[in-house]
Each structure stands twice: as structure tokens, then as C-alpha cells.
């Protein structure tokens, strides 16, 4: 299968919050992240096509990264949790650069092991 992603993704466990309508949901975490999107683990299924506001906490970054993302797919993990893959639809260029830098250094760490 040919890779369709524009940006590489790396496994990275980050704290984040998301909201579909009014209130942010906490307690979700990322599975992987890259410049084009993020896959999260959460306690609720979110339908494909849903648009979310997300706030991502990158390590060594003074502020939360805000973004908008569209759900590409969601899969029930069978244990009360869901994997939800999203692509960023709105993210500031400087914030995407921070995500890319995080992905690069996370990859370098795993490559050196």
C-alpha cells in the first residue's frame, strides 16, 4: 500500500483536549502525531467527518498548540476506548513547525536506540 501522508508521523504520547461543540473533553491522549494530523485514544467514538477543535501539549513548549482537525476514521478498540485519526484542517504555520520539530526529534531518539 502506498503511503499517502505528506508528513511523517511518529509515536508520541501527548496530553490533549478536544471539543466537538461547546466543552473541551480532557483525558484523551495521542498515539501518534505529524505535521498533517494526529491519532488519539479517547473514551468515545467520534464519527468520521466530524470537525474538532484540539489543543495539544507539546513537551518543552510554553503554550498549547491550537488546531482544527477533521476525523478521517475511528475504530473501537474493544476495551472501552477508541482510536481516532484526524487530519489538521487549520493550524498556524509556526505551530505546524513546532509539531514537525517534535516529530523529528522524537524520531531521532527512536532511531538512536
N, C-alpha and C positions, 0 to 999 in steps of 0.2 A: 504494500500500500504506500502510495506517495505521500510524503509529509506536505500538508497544505499550510502550515503555520508560517507566518512571516518572521516571527521571533521565536527563539528557542525558549523552552520552559524548563525550569529546574524545580526539584522537590524542595519545598520550603514551608515550614510550619510557622505561619504568621497569625497574629491576632487580627481580627477584623470585625466590623459591624456592617450590616446591610439593612436597607429598608425597601419595601415594595410600595408602600403607601405612606403612612404618616410616621410611624415609630420605628426607630432603629432596633434591630434584633442583635443581641450580643451572644457570645458563646459559640460562634462559628469560628472555624479556623481554616487556613488554606492548606491544600495538599501540594499544589504547585503554582508557580507564577512565572510570567514572562511579560515582555513588552506589549503583547497583544491581548492578554487576558489572564484569568485566574481560575483555578478549580478549587472549590471549597468543600468542606464537610460540615453539614448542618443537620439539625433535627427535623427539618421539614422539606418536603418536596416542593420545588418551585417550577411551575410549568415552563417549557421551552418557549421562547419568545418574550418572556417577562423582562421588563427593564427595571433594573435596581440601581439605587444609589449605594455605593460602597465606600467605606473608609478603611484603609489598610495601614497597619502599624509596621513600618519597616524598622529593623534594628538600627541603631546609630543614626536615626533620623529624628530631628527635633519635632516635626509635626506629622500629623496623619495625612496620608495621601488620599484625597477625594477623587472619585471617578464615577462614571455611569457605565453600566455593563448590561449586555443582553444575554440571557440564558440560552445557550446553544443546546444543551441536553442535561437531563437529570436522571440519576439511577438510584433506586432503592438498594441500599447495601444489605438489607435483610436483618439489621441489628438495631433498628430504630433511628438510623442515620441515613443521610442521602449525600451522594456525590453530585455536585452541581458545577458544570463547566460554563464559564462565561467569557465573552469577548468584550474588551473595552470599546465603548462607543464614544465616550468623551473622557479625555484625560489630558491635562496640561502637558505640553512638551517637556517641561522641566521635571514633572512628576514621572513621566514615562522614562526619562533618562535615569531617574533615581531607581526605578524598578529594574531597568536594564542593567544598571551598575550592580544592584543587589544580585540579580540573576548571574551576572558574570563572575562576581566574587564567590558566590555560592558554588558555582560550577567548578571554579579553580580549586576550592577547598576539597571537593569530592575527587577531583582529578589528581590531586597531590597525594591522596591516601593510598 
